[in-house]
């Protein structure tokens, strides 16, 4: 007996276009009156008669039992008043406030907690066949990923939020004869960015005035950003909205894929998701999973690593899945490199092997793996074969969107060089773009939150670090430090300082978020630059002032599992390695670690925490008292280079 199954992924926003209407249309009053919807457009007869908003997608209140009960009572009241008006033939129409704007939403665990609710949902979507529920976020918070939804009218510059239906079909064969066939559709939805903890929503949130207020706030926020949703070329070609993505997997691998989509996908590129809503799933990951088998194996391995650290499952079974898909990925990459083909797909999978490790796993999992910089050597070769550096640095100006793989390569290249004390491989390209009056953007801000100019200067600092290791004299070194410090100052022109990246309604401003992140990286770059000066000590006034300034700046970046601390690993590494005992930064750092909870010890963030704490322990052991005769009993703090400790411990980490 064999079992075959497949997964289809399609944009739901395109699935119900034209005259095809969703089954979730304003069902409450139809059930109360036991009448079938006549599918009228733009408003069906029943809704028009009752004065209801006629929506063809599940309303935002559907997943909340209390809100649904209130809606039911409201509709009952409307029907009673209508009938009373008809009986008395009154010429005065009953004044009725319509229900809230029926923004579409997906069911939560509350929806499936009741058997009748499950039956209702099954009649709306499809036959429920078990497995992972993509509609349930990791926790029950109302503002978690893929739960709170934007109104379908929010369309700016041709861009709108999106929904993806993941359809799993299973067919059982007995002696090659088809028997039982099951189908399960789950909705994978993008979300409105959550307000910061403690945000109090306006009263009367089910009133039309509040709904319109939120719409206006969102319009203003999006208009401020002037987003270019076509900034990146994801190397998957034009995506047809009606296209269905099929992935045929064994049952055990299907569970890993479900876990990857539900838990890993939302945390892969959080800054990109805030800047270009929906791009991570619809334009990058889901098409790659369907078209690139090597990338699929990579993601299944990553899903198993994430599952290992977040579920109480036998370690042996999970380790077997991790190694099986890791081996399949590396074997396929080696075979493709031998054949010298599919360069774009190989590069995509190789970058996934490197970067996704920054999201999952613990530093002490003990599983065999290839060092990130060895993978990166293969990625560099592929980038050169695809001629990506020339494409992004053409003096005549780049034609078309920026290659996404080149932008991700640049991020790894620049910060990865600081891990090893070497110059970035494509430092010349970054230098040219920094000096170019046009075509200077590589998309580093859109991808990771830090402005390109600051990242180019971090590349220059890494080059200077490499030259210092090679024996550059102190005088020349100090001249370069001074020059780069002035260049960093130029990037601050027009900067008004950090501000909370939320408006009054708790909606995230991606523009302000990136300004705050850029400020944090700029300060960390200054600390890194200062550490190259001969005789540097964390006790000196300059680094101490920078640490205090950075602590203040980081307070304006959202924290916790839904925040952006995991996008600031390099910043925390640089600042933590020079923070003094008792400093505000140390207490702030531990608070941020605590807010991340279990996730704080996973991925690059967890590895960074391990390195920083070891630096602190080693530094305190080596603390020296000032020489006798000094005017104070000030303690001189020695500088313990975090890179030296990593080399001593054999920690080959990519902390980005």
C-alpha positions in Angstrom: 0.0 0.0 0.0 1.3 3.4 -0.9 0.2 6.8 0.0 0.8 9.9 -2.3 0.1 13.4 -1.3 0.7 16.9 -2.7 0.5 20.4 -1.6 -1.0 23.2 -3.6 -0.3 26.8 -2.8 -2.3 29.6 -4.5 -3.0 33.2 -3.8 -6.5 33.3 -2.3 -7.0 36.9 -3.4 -6.9 35.7 -7.0 -8.8 32.5 -6.4 -12.2 34.1 -6.0 -12.0 36.7 -8.8 -14.6 37.4 -11.4 -18.1 36.1 -10.6 -17.0 33.3 -8.3 -18.0 34.1 -4.8 -16.6 32.7 -1.6 -18.7 30.4 0.6 -17.9 32.5 3.7 -20.2 35.4 2.6 -22.3 36.9 5.4 -23.6 33.6 6.5 -25.1 34.7 9.8 -28.3 36.2 8.6 -28.8 33.5 6.0 -28.7 30.9 8.7 -31.1 32.9 10.9 -33.6 33.3 8.0 -32.8 29.9 6.4 -32.4 31.5 3.0 -29.9 30.8 0.3 -27.8 33.7 -0.9 -28.8 34.8 -4.4 -25.2 35.7 -5.2 -26.2 39.2 -6.3 -23.6 41.9 -7.0 -22.3 44.2 -5.7 -24.8 43.4 -2.8 -27.0 40.4 -2.5 -30.7 40.9 -2.0 -30.8 39.8 1.6 -27.9 42.1 2.7 -29.4 45.0 0.8 -32.8 44.5 2.5 -31.3 44.3 6.0 -28.8 47.2 5.5 -25.8 44.9 6.0 -22.4 45.2 4.5 -22.2 42.4 1.9 -18.7 40.8 2.1 -17.4 37.8 0.3 -14.6 37.0 2.7 -14.7 35.9 6.3 -15.2 39.0 8.6 -12.6 39.9 11.2 -15.0 39.1 14.0 -15.7 35.5 12.8 -13.0 33.9 14.8 -14.1 35.4 18.1 -17.1 33.7 19.7 -18.1 36.7 21.8 -18.0 39.0 18.8 -19.9 36.5 16.7 -22.6 36.2 19.3 -22.9 39.9 19.4 -23.2 40.1 15.6 -25.9 37.4 15.7 -27.8 39.4 18.3 -27.5 42.5 16.2 -28.7 40.8 13.1 -31.7 39.3 15.0 -32.6 42.8 16.2 -32.4 44.1 12.6 -34.7 41.3 11.4 -37.2 41.9 14.2 -37.3 45.6 13.5 -37.8 44.9 9.8 -40.6 42.6 10.4 -42.3 45.0 12.8 -41.9 47.8 10.3 -43.5 45.6 7.6 -46.4 44.6 9.8 -47.2 48.1 10.9 -46.6 49.5 7.4 -44.7 52.3 9.0 -43.3 54.9 6.7 -40.5 55.6 9.1 -37.5 53.5 8.5 -35.8 52.0 11.6 -32.5 53.6 12.2 -29.9 50.9 12.3 -26.2 51.1 12.7 -24.6 48.6 10.4 -22.2 46.1 11.8 -18.4 46.7 11.7 -16.5 46.7 8.5 -16.2 43.1 7.6 -12.5 42.9 7.1 -11.5 39.3 6.2 -9.9 37.2 8.8 -8.8 33.6 9.2 -10.1 31.2 11.9 -8.1 30.8 15.0 -7.9 27.9 17.5 -11.0 29.3 19.1 -12.9 28.6 15.9 -12.0 24.9 16.0 -12.5 24.5 19.7 -16.2 23.8 19.3 -17.4 20.9 17.2 -20.2 23.0 15.6 -17.7 25.7 14.8 -15.5 23.1 13.1 -18.6 22.0 11.0 -19.3 25.5 10.0 -15.7 26.2 9.0 -15.6 23.0 7.1 -18.6 24.1 5.1 -16.8 27.4 4.3 -13.4 26.2 3.3 -13.1 22.5 2.7 -13.2 19.1 4.4 -11.1 19.2 7.5 -8.7 16.3 7.4 -6.4 17.0 10.4 -2.7 17.8 10.3 -1.2 21.1 11.2 -3.6 24.0 11.3 -1.9 26.9 9.4 -4.5 29.3 10.7 -3.5 28.9 14.4 -0.5 31.1 15.4 2.0 29.8 18.0 0.2 31.7 20.7 -3.3 33.0 21.2 -2.5 36.7 21.0 -4.9 38.7 18.8 -2.0 40.5 17.2 0.2 37.6 16.3 1.5 36.9 12.8 -1.1 35.7 10.2 -4.1 36.6 12.4 -5.0 40.3 12.4 -5.9 41.3 8.9 -6.0 44.4 6.8 -9.2 45.5 5.0 -9.3 44.4 1.4 -9.7 48.0 0.3 -6.1 48.7 1.4 -4.4 48.9 -2.0 -1.5 51.3 -2.5 0.7 51.6 -5.5 -0.8 48.4 -6.9 0.0 46.4 -3.7 -2.3 44.8 -1.2 -2.1 42.2 1.6 -2.4 38.7 0.4 -3.7 35.3 1.5 -2.4 31.9 0.4 -4.4 28.7 0.5 -2.3 25.7 1.2 -4.2 22.7 -0.2 -3.1 19.2 0.8 -4.6 16.3 -1.1 -4.1 12.7 0.0 -5.0 9.6 -2.1 -4.7 6.1 -0.8 -3.9 3.3 -3.3 -4.3 -0.4 -2.5 -2.5 -2.6 -5.0 -2.3 0.5 -7.3 -6.1 0.9 -7.1 -7.2 4.4 -5.9 -9.5 4.3 -2.9 -9.9 7.0 -0.3 -9.2 10.6 -1.3 -9.0 13.4 1.2 -8.6 17.2 0.7 -7.6 19.9 3.2 -7.4 23.6 2.6 -5.8 25.8 5.2 -5.4 29.6 4.8 -1.9 31.1 5.2 -2.4 34.8 5.7 -0.2 37.9 6.0 -0.9 40.2 8.8 -1.1 43.8 10.0 1.9 44.6 12.1 1.1 44.3 15.8 1.1 47.4 18.1 3.7 47.5 20.9 2.9 45.8 24.2 0.5 47.8 26.3 -1.1 49.7 23.4 -4.7 50.6 24.3 -7.0 50.4 21.3 -9.6 53.1 20.8 -12.9 52.5 22.5 -15.9 51.5 20.3 -13.7 49.4 18.0 -16.7 47.9 16.3 -18.0 51.3 15.2 -17.7 52.5 11.6 -15.9 55.6 12.7 -13.1 53.7 14.2 -12.8 51.4 11.2 -12.5 54.4 8.9 -10.0 55.9 11.2 -7.8 52.8 11.0 -8.1 52.8 7.2 -7.0 56.5 7.1 -4.0 55.8 9.4 -3.0 52.9 7.2 -3.3 55.0 4.0 -1.1 57.7 5.6 1.5 55.2 6.8 1.7 53.5 3.4 1.8 56.8 1.5 4.7 57.9 3.7 6.7 54.8 2.8 6.2 55.1 -1.0 7.0 51.4 -1.2 8.3 50.0 -4.4 7.0 46.4 -4.3 9.1 45.6 -7.4 12.4 46.5 -5.9 13.8 43.0 -5.9 14.1 40.4 -8.6 13.5 37.1 -6.8 14.7 35.1 -9.8 11.4 33.3 -10.1 9.9 35.1 -13.0 6.5 36.7 -13.1 4.1 35.0 -10.7 0.7 34.4 -12.0 -1.9 35.0 -9.3 -3.9 31.9 -10.3 -0.9 29.6 -10.4 -1.0 26.6 -8.0 2.2 25.4 -6.5 2.4 21.6 -6.0 4.8 19.9 -3.7 4.6 16.1 -3.5 6.1 14.8 -0.2 6.0 11.8 2.1 3.9 12.2 5.2 6.8 12.8 7.5 8.3 15.4 5.2 4.8 17.0 4.8 4.8 17.6 8.6 8.2 19.3 8.3 6.9 21.5 5.5 3.8 22.4 7.5 6.0 23.4 10.4 8.3 25.4 8.2 5.5 27.4 6.6 3.7 28.0 10.0 6.6 28.8 12.3 9.8 29.4 10.3 8.6 31.4 7.3 7.3 34.3 9.5 10.7 35.0 11.1 13.0 34.6 8.1 13.1 38.2 6.8 11.0 40.3 9.2 12.4 43.7 7.9 11.6 42.8 4.3 8.1 41.7 5.3 7.5 45.0 7.0 8.8 46.9 4.0 7.2 44.8 1.2 4.2 43.2 2.8 3.9 39.6 1.6 7.0 39.4 -0.5 8.8 36.8 1.7 6.1 34.2 1.2 4.4 34.9 -2.1 7.5 36.1 -4.1 10.4 34.3 -2.5 9.9 31.3 -0.3 6.8 29.6 -1.7 7.9 29.8 -5.4 11.4 28.5 -4.4 9.9 25.6 -2.5 8.0 24.6 -5.6 10.6 25.1 -8.3 13.9 24.3 -6.5 14.2 20.8 -5.0 17.6 21.6 -3.4 16.1 24.6 -1.7 13.2 22.5 -0.5 15.5 20.0 1.1 17.4 22.8 2.8 14.1 24.2 4.2 13.0 20.8 5.5 16.3 20.4 7.3 15.8 23.9 8.8 12.3 23.0 9.9 13.5 19.9 11.6 16.1 22.0 13.5 13.5 24.5 14.6 11.2 21.6 15.6 14.0 20.1 17.7 14.4 23.2 19.8 10.7 24.0 20.1 9.0 20.6 20.7 9.4 17.7 23.1 10.1 15.0 20.6 12.7 12.2 20.6 16.0 13.8 19.7 17.1 10.8 17.7 14.2 11.0 15.3 14.6 14.7 14.7 18.3 14.4 14.3 17.8 11.8 11.6 15.5 14.2 9.7 17.9 17.0 10.1 20.8 15.0 8.7 18.8 13.3 6.0 17.8 16.6 4.4 21.1 18.3 5.2 22.9 15.5 3.4 20.5 15.6 0.5 20.9 19.3 0.1 24.7 19.3 0.1 24.9 16.2 -2.2 22.6 17.9 -4.7 24.6 21.1 -4.5 27.9 19.2 -5.2 26.4 17.4 -8.1 25.0 20.5 -9.6 28.3 22.3 -9.2 30.1 19.4 -11.0 27.6 19.7 -13.9 28.0 23.5 -13.8 24.3 24.1 -14.3 21.3 25.7 -12.6 23.4 28.5 -11.1 20.5 30.6 -9.9 18.9 27.7 -8.1 22.2 26.5 -6.6 22.9 30.0 -5.3 19.5 30.3 -3.8 19.9 27.0 -1.9 23.4 27.8 -0.9 22.4 31.2 0.6 19.6 29.4 2.3 22.0 27.0 3.9 24.0 29.9 5.2 21.4 32.4 6.3 18.7 30.1 7.6 21.2 28.7 10.2 21.0 32.2 11.7 17.4 31.5 12.6 17.4 28.0 14.1 19.4 25.6 16.1 21.6 25.8 19.1 25.4 26.2 19.1 25.9 23.0 21.0 23.6 20.6 19.0 26.6 18.5 18.1 25.5 17.6 14.6 28.0 17.5 11.7 27.8 20.4 9.4 29.9 22.4 6.9 31.2 25.8 8.0 29.2 28.8 6.7 32.3 30.3 5.1 32.9 27.2 3.1 29.4 27.4 1.7 30.0 31.0 1.1 33.0 30.3 -1.1 30.6 28.3 -3.4 28.1 31.2 -3.3 30.9 33.7 -4.3 31.7 31.5 -7.3 28.1 31.4 -8.4 27.6 35.1 -7.9 30.6 35.7 -10.2 29.3 33.2 -12.8 25.9 35.0 -12.8 27.8 38.3 -13.2 25.7 39.9 -10.4 28.3 42.5 -9.2 28.4 44.0 -12.7 24.6 44.0 -12.9 24.3 46.1 -9.7 27.2 48.5 -10.4 26.7 49.4 -14.1 27.7 53.1 -14.3 24.8 53.7 -16.8 22.3 52.6 -14.1 20.8 49.3 -13.2 18.1 48.1 -15.6 15.3 46.4 -13.8 14.9 45.2 -10.2 17.8 44.5 -8.0 18.8 40.8 -7.9 17.7 39.6 -4.4 20.5 37.0 -4.2 23.1 39.7 -4.7 21.6 41.8 -1.9 21.6 38.8 0.5 25.1 37.9 -0.6 26.3 41.4 0.2 24.8 41.3 3.7 26.5 38.0 4.5 29.7 39.2 2.8 30.0 42.5 4.7 29.1 41.2 8.2 30.7 37.8 7.6 34.0 39.5 6.9 33.9 41.1 10.4 33.6 37.5 11.8 36.9 36.5 10.2 38.8 39.8 10.3 39.1 39.9 6.5 38.0 42.2 3.7 34.6 41.5 2.1 34.9 39.7 -1.2 33.0 42.3 -3.1 34.3 45.3 -1.2 35.2 47.1 -4.4 31.6 46.9 -5.6 30.4 48.4 -2.4 33.0 51.1 -2.6 31.9 52.0 -6.1 28.3 52.2 -5.1 29.1 54.3 -2.1 30.9 56.8 -4.2 28.4 56.7 -7.1 26.0 59.7 -7.2 23.4 57.4 -8.9 22.5 53.8 -8.6 23.9 53.6 -5.1 21.2 51.4 -3.5 21.6 47.7 -3.3 18.5 47.0 -1.2 20.2 46.4 2.1 17.8 48.7 3.9 14.8 47.0 2.3 16.1 43.6 3.1 17.6 44.0 6.6 16.8 47.5 7.8 20.2 49.3 7.7 20.8 51.9 5.1 23.2 50.9 2.3 25.6 53.8 2.9 26.2 52.6 6.5 26.7 49.0 5.4 29.2 50.2 2.7 31.2 51.9 5.5 31.1 48.8 7.7 32.7 47.1 4.6 35.4 49.7 4.7 36.0 49.3 8.4 36.3 45.5 7.8 38.9 46.2 5.1 40.8 48.4 7.6 40.6 45.7 10.2 42.2 43.3 7.7 45.0 45.8 6.9 45.7 46.2 10.7 46.1 42.4 11.0 48.5 42.6 8.0 50.7 45.1 9.8 49.5 48.6 8.9 51.5 51.2 10.9 49.6 53.0 13.7 49.8 56.5 12.1 48.2 55.4 8.8 45.7 53.4 10.7 44.6 56.3 12.8 44.3 58.5 9.7 41.9 55.9 8.2 40.0 55.7 11.4 39.5 59.5 11.4 38.4 59.5 7.8 35.9 56.7 8.2 34.5 58.4 11.3 33.8 61.5 9.2 32.1 59.4 6.6 29.8 57.9 9.2 29.0 61.5 10.4 27.9 62.4 6.9 25.3 59.6 7.0 23.7 61.3 10.0 22.8 64.4 8.0 19.0 65.0 8.3 18.7 62.3 11.0 16.3 63.6 13.7 17.1 60.8 16.1 15.1 57.6 17.0 11.4 57.7 17.6 8.8 55.0 18.3 8.0 53.3 15.0 4.3 53.2 15.6 1.6 55.7 15.0 -1.3 56.5 17.3 -3.2 53.5 16.2 -0.3 51.1 16.8 0.5 50.6 13.1 4.1 50.0 12.3 6.0 52.6 10.2 8.6 50.6 8.3 10.4 53.8 7.4 10.9 54.9 11.0 11.8 51.3 12.0 14.6 51.3 9.4 15.8 54.7 10.6 16.1 53.3 14.1 17.8 50.2 12.9 20.2 52.3 10.8 21.1 54.4 13.9 21.8 51.3 15.9 24.1 49.9 13.2 25.8 53.2 12.8 26.7 53.4 16.5 27.9 49.8 16.5 30.0 50.6 13.4 31.6 53.5 15.4 32.4 51.2 18.3 33.9 48.7 15.9 36.0 51.5 14.3 37.2 52.7 17.7 38.2 49.2 18.7 40.8 49.3 15.9 42.7 52.2 17.5 46.0 51.2 19.2 45.5 51.1 23.0 41.7 50.9 22.8 40.0 50.2 26.2 36.2 50.0 26.9 36.8 52.3 29.9 37.6 55.2 27.6 35.0 58.0 27.4 34.3 57.6 23.7 33.1 53.9 23.7 31.3 54.5 27.0 29.3 57.4 25.5 28.6 55.3 22.4 27.3 52.4 24.5 24.9 54.7 26.4 23.7 56.3 23.1 23.1 52.8 21.6 21.2 51.7 24.7 18.8 54.6 24.2 18.4 53.9 20.5 17.6 50.2 21.0 14.7 51.2 23.3 12.9 52.4 20.2 13.1 49.0 18.4 10.3 46.6 19.2 11.4 43.6 21.4 10.1 40.1 22.1 9.3 37.2 19.8 7.4 39.6 17.5 10.1 42.3 17.6 13.3 42.8 15.7 16.1 42.0 18.2 17.0 39.0 16.1 17.8 41.3 13.2 20.3 43.1 15.4 22.6 40.3 16.3 25.8 42.0 15.0 24.9 45.2 16.8 24.5 43.4 20.2 27.7 41.5 19.6 29.8 44.6 19.0 28.2 46.6 21.8 28.1 43.8 24.3 31.8 43.0 23.8 32.8 46.4 25.1 30.1 47.1 27.7 31.4 47.5 31.3 30.1 45.7 34.4 27.2 47.6 35.9 26.5 49.5 32.7 22.9 50.2 31.6 23.6 48.2 28.4 24.2 45.0 30.3 20.9 45.2 32.2 19.1 46.2 29.0 20.7 43.3 27.2 19.5 40.8 29.7 16.0 42.2 29.7 15.9 41.8 25.9 17.1 38.3 26.2 14.5 37.5 28.8 11.7 39.0 26.6 12.7 36.7 23.7 12.1 33.7 26.0 13.0 30.3 24.5 14.0 31.9 21.2 16.8 33.9 22.9 19.1 30.8 22.8 18.3 29.8 19.2 20.0 30.8 16.0 22.5 33.5 15.6 21.0 35.5 18.5 21.6 32.6 20.9 25.1 32.1 19.7 25.8 35.8 20.1 24.5 35.7 23.7 26.9 32.8 24.4 29.9 34.8 23.0 29.0 38.0 24.8 28.6 36.3 28.2 31.9 34.6 27.7 33.6 37.9 26.9 32.1 39.4 30.0 33.4 36.5 32.1 36.9 36.6 30.6 37.1 40.4 30.9 36.2 40.5 34.6 38.9 37.9 35.3 41.5 40.1 33.6 40.4 43.5 35.1 43.4 45.5 36.2 43.6 48.3 38.8 45.1 51.7 37.6 48.7 52.3 38.4 49.6 53.7 41.8 49.8 57.5 41.9 46.9 58.1 39.6 44.4 60.7 40.6 41.7 58.1 41.2 41.1 54.5 41.9 39.6 54.0 38.5 39.6 50.5 37.2 41.0 50.0 33.7 39.0 47.6 31.7 41.1 45.5 29.3 39.7 44.9 25.8 39.1 41.2 25.2 38.4 40.8 21.4 35.3 38.6 20.9 36.9 37.2 17.7 39.9 35.9 19.7 37.5 34.1 22.1 35.6 32.5 19.3 38.8 31.2 17.7 40.0 29.9 21.0 36.7 28.1 21.7 36.4 26.8 18.1 33.1 28.7 17.6 32.8 29.2 13.9 29.7 31.3 14.1 28.1 33.7 11.6 26.6 36.3 14.0 24.4 38.4 11.7 
